[in-house]
Amino acid sequence: MSQAIEFKPGITWRVIFALFFASIVLLPVSIYLSLVSGAAIAGAFSYIVVILFLEVGSLMNLRLSKQELFIMFIMIGVAASTPMTDFIYRHYLVTGPVGWSFIDPFTNLPLPEVIPTFYVPYWKEIEFSRTLLSSTWLLPMFLSTLQFGVLFIIAEISLTIICAQLFLETEKLPFPFADISAQMINTLTDRPPDRMEVFIISAAIGAFYSFFLYGINTLSLGLWGTNIQVIPVPWWDLTTGLLGIERLLPGAALGIATDPLVWIGGFLIPFNTVVYMFASSILVWVIGNNLALSFFSGYFPLWKEEWTFGMSLSLVWQRSMLRVWLIPQIGFMLAISILALAQNWRVVVKGVRSLWKLSAQSKAAGYPSLKVLLALYFASITASVLIFNHFIPEFPVLPALAVSLGVSFLNAVIGTRAVGETGYAVSIPYAWAFTIMLSGYPKIDAWFFTPVIGGSSTPTWVQNIKVAYLTETKPIDFLKAFVIAFILYTIFGVIYASVFWMIAPIPSSAYPNTLISWPVQAINQLMWATRQVFTLNLPVLLFFFFLAIALGIGGSILTKLTSIPFSIMGIATGISTLPAFTIPMFLAALIGRFLMPRFLGREWWEKYKTVVAAGIATGEGVLVGLVIGIVLLSKVGWILPF
């Protein structure tokens, strides 16, 4: 892929200015919206800021390069992200009523009395304080930033470069969603007339549809406090109601997603992969849920107890995931990880060799050698385990090290391969919870502080490096820019979170979403910590482990004998994806394969389908950002002090 590419730098003073702009100006907006409505606006900001900087730069005769535009587009959302409000949530966990309603099964004390102080300061010290800019928060913030910031990022960077070499340079997977971002960036910078026309029309269509999907609802809630919903968000629920599938198949989860980005994915993902995703998703969440409630209810008694007629799609998904599919997915994903390594060992060996002795092109991309990458990976993981062991010395250190090293690598490999084929990541779910239960460790501190278990960001980062290839951007600049954005949102995130906390208590009516979502989040977290959720079922785990092995081997043999295409990653992605998402993708895949070429011409469709997808995504992002901006402007008058 990269053999003919002449990489150019993407980090310039204009990019750094844009990242500062995002953290200083947009980050407080993101924090406010997340506290008030739960809306995640950072992604929409990326579209607005890119277009703003592009047009202002043109007026000032400072035209942005596509390399600069790429770094801006990917990193604006990172620089405006809001993870630092998690520390305020921790304060609520030990001072709010939910935390005090749970009892630690090991000590029989209320949880706030035994939640470790390196996770959140002792509740009596912070009960009435409303700021993170205090010495009492130094240890929890430093430890969290070091463990899940610095060390996590070092491990992810190492895994990202290794997986990029494996799945971009060596195996050359398609990464279908990377084309959307690349087409938007290339079209906006180069502005070829034919592509600009298609892009603008598609953006208008995306904005028009998104106005009815998100705009009317957001404006009505923000301006008048009335929920007017023209199109249901995020899906049309076909689980319950007059047309609910529960009448035919009790326990089934069915719906159709309404976001256009889900649909356009079906245009880009290989057709055979979409078919396997659709089939496995229906088999698991529709047929499997029903069978677990009927014929196999003896294996899943809690699911039979909890399911009731009239449960919504989201509730059926949450409860069936915990009561039915948690253990099967762990077994299935473990097997898929092993299969992916076994079936592609030549790719792994070739990729490792290419990193061991870097080619001129790999050096131009900025990749360090494999020795450096492995040293960084093992050092960061080992350091995180040693830190974990220092604060939780009674937890067995060898299982913690094995899980941290092994699951991080497996998550990176299986997740990147899945994103490379389908656009959607998969991972081994609840790996740390499984480790705690399997180890027999009785205390709750290990539920609140863990070693680094990485690989979760690697698939997305590798996809972004694919975008870097398509925009001729030096890939290492993407990773450098992420470090800069991380530093910015950490510093400004603490400051702005404290400011909003000083203005009004959190949770409170000043920030309505926290009154709704934080109690639910706390209940879910503390139910895990008090062992009211997880039931270890080894026979079920082993059955699905060997089922995945059999499917993988049988599918490969079938392909060799009959030439029928087989996608184990399509199956793996499908079993972790609701039909609400795979049905639209399947329908869009049928439209893109049979209808679009007929009405628009096959050559035209193949040439412009990614431009259409990029335009729709841009239209949606800009519309959502503008609508939320209007709501914010209407509320610039803050709460009166009386």
PyMOL commands that set and color helices and strands:
alter all, ss='L'
color gray80, all
select helices_A, chain A and resi 13-36+42-59+66-79+83-95+97-100+111-114+123-126+135-170+178-190+193-224+245-247+260-268+271-293+301-306+313-343+345-356+360-365+370-391+397-422+431-439+445-447+458-470+475-503+512-529+538-562+568-575+579-600+602-634
alter helices_A, ss='H'
color red, helices_A
select strands_A, chain A and resi 235-237+255-257
alter strands_A, ss='S'
color yellow, strands_A
deselect
rebuild
show_as cartoon
